[in-house]
Structure formats: structure tokens, C-alpha cells
């Protein structure tokens, strides 16, 4: 069973979309292995986006992600990474298909509601940034 990190970003939290987003994953029989609500520190967000340091958007994404409440989850299931990314939809709201989370709810490329790991290696690294091993159910 594959695991992935999903972050429900501050824009989704402030818009009251947390329950809707979680229920979409649960309805696809993706298991929640860990879940927490937090206001991440700048340092935590910088660690998460470290691979993008030096890129033009790095500073704005760090500011955005540390500006409010985030829901962090470890989800698990068969092909969880690809399935979650498909359910999230394209980053660009003009390209996100209806029926996806972003296609139904996103307003901008910068504030795009959710993050999902893009590979098994990223998932492993990102999960370790946001969760201690004892916080994740077997």
C-alpha cells in the first residue's frame, strides 16, 4: 500500500473546504493514516519546499503556506500518489477539469487548495517533515 502526503492549504481551510476535500478522498477508499491541524512555522514550510529554493515563487509560497492553518494528512492506498494527484486536478485553474478538487474550487494558481506528493521519494521525504513515525497508524 502506497502512502502520500496531502496538505490542505490555508485558502481551503479559510473557505471551509476541509470536510469536502477529506470526504472526496475517503469516498475513493483512500485511508487516512495520520491527520493534524496546525499553523506551520516558516522553517517547516521552507524545509518542505527546499527543492524549490532559489526559484522565483519560493518566497511567496513560503509566506502563503505559513500564513494560516494547514491540515496535514498521510493517505494510503493502491496507487495513492497518482490517484490523489488525479483527484486534485491541474495546478492552473483554467486547466483543472471539473470534478477535480481544483477544478471545482480553486481560484488561482498560487492559492490552489491542496498539495500532494508527486513521487514515492517525495512522499517519504515530505511525510518525514510533517509527521513523526509514531503519529502514523500502521
N, C-alpha and C positions, 0 to 999 in steps of 0.2 A: 504494500500500500504506500503510495507516494504522499509526501507532505509538502505543503506550501505555506508561505506567509501571506496573509491578506491584511492590509491596513485600510480601515475605513477612515478617510481623511477628515480634517476639520470642517470642510464645506458640507460634507454629507451629514456629519454629526449635528452641525448647527441647523441644517434643514430638516432634521427629524427623520432621516432615511435609514438609520441603523437597523431597525427591525425589518424593514423591507429588504435591505441588502442581505442580512443574515438569513431571512426566510427563503430567499432565492437559492442560496447555497444548500440549505437544509432540504429544500424541495427536490434538489438534484441528488439527494442522498450522500452529500459530502459531509463527513463527520467533523465536528468541532473538537479538537484535541486540547486546545488552550484558548483562553479569551481573557483580555483585560482592557480596562478603560484607563487612559492616562493622558496627561498633558506632557508630551515628551520634551526633554531638555534639548537645547540646541546641540549639545555634544552627542546625544543619542542619534538625532537626525543626521548630523554630519557623518557619524560612523555608518549609518545606513546608506547614505548617498555618496560615500567616499569615492566610489568608482567614477563619479561624475565631477569630482573636484577639478576646478580649472575651466569647466565648461561655462558658457555664458549664463545658463539657467540655474547653476548650483546655488548661488546666494538666495535667489528668490524662492526656490523650492524649500530650502532650509528654513527660511523665515516663515513661509506658509505653513509647513508641517509642524513647526514648533509654536505656532500662534494660537492653537486651541486644542481641544480634546480630540484624541485619536482612539479608535478601537482596534486593537491588535489581536489577530487570531492565527492559530495554526490549524489549517484544514487538512484533511486526509481523505484519500480515496483513490480508486483506479484512475490513472492519468489525471490526477488532481491539478497539476500545473497547467496543462493545456486546457482542461475543462474550465478552470477558474478564469483563465485569460480570455477564453472564448465568451464566457458569460459576462465579463467586464466590458468587452467591446473596444473599439478603436479609441486611441487617445484623443484624436481630433473629433470634436462633437459633430462635425459635418460628415464624417466618415463612419461614425458609430451606428451600427444597424439598430433599428427599432427592435425591442425585445431584449437587448443587452442592457446592463445597468447604466452604462454611459449613454447609450442610445436613447434610453427613456428619461434620464435625469440630468445628465451633465450640461453645464452651461458654458464652459471654456476649457481650453487645453490645459491651462495652469491649474485650475480648480476642477479636478476630474474625478472626484469622489472616492476612488479606490486605487490601491496598489496591489499587485500580485507578483510573486516571484516569477522570473522568466526562464529559469532552468533549475535542475536539481542542485547544482552547485550554489547558485544564488539563494535558493530556498534554504539550504543548510546554513549558509553564512548569515542570512537575514534572520532566520529563526533564532540563531545563537545571539544575535544583537538584542533582540526584543524579549527573549524568554530564557530563563534558567531551565536546565533539563528537568528539574523536579516539578516545574509548573506545567509540563506537558503530559497528558494522560497517555498510557500505553494502549 
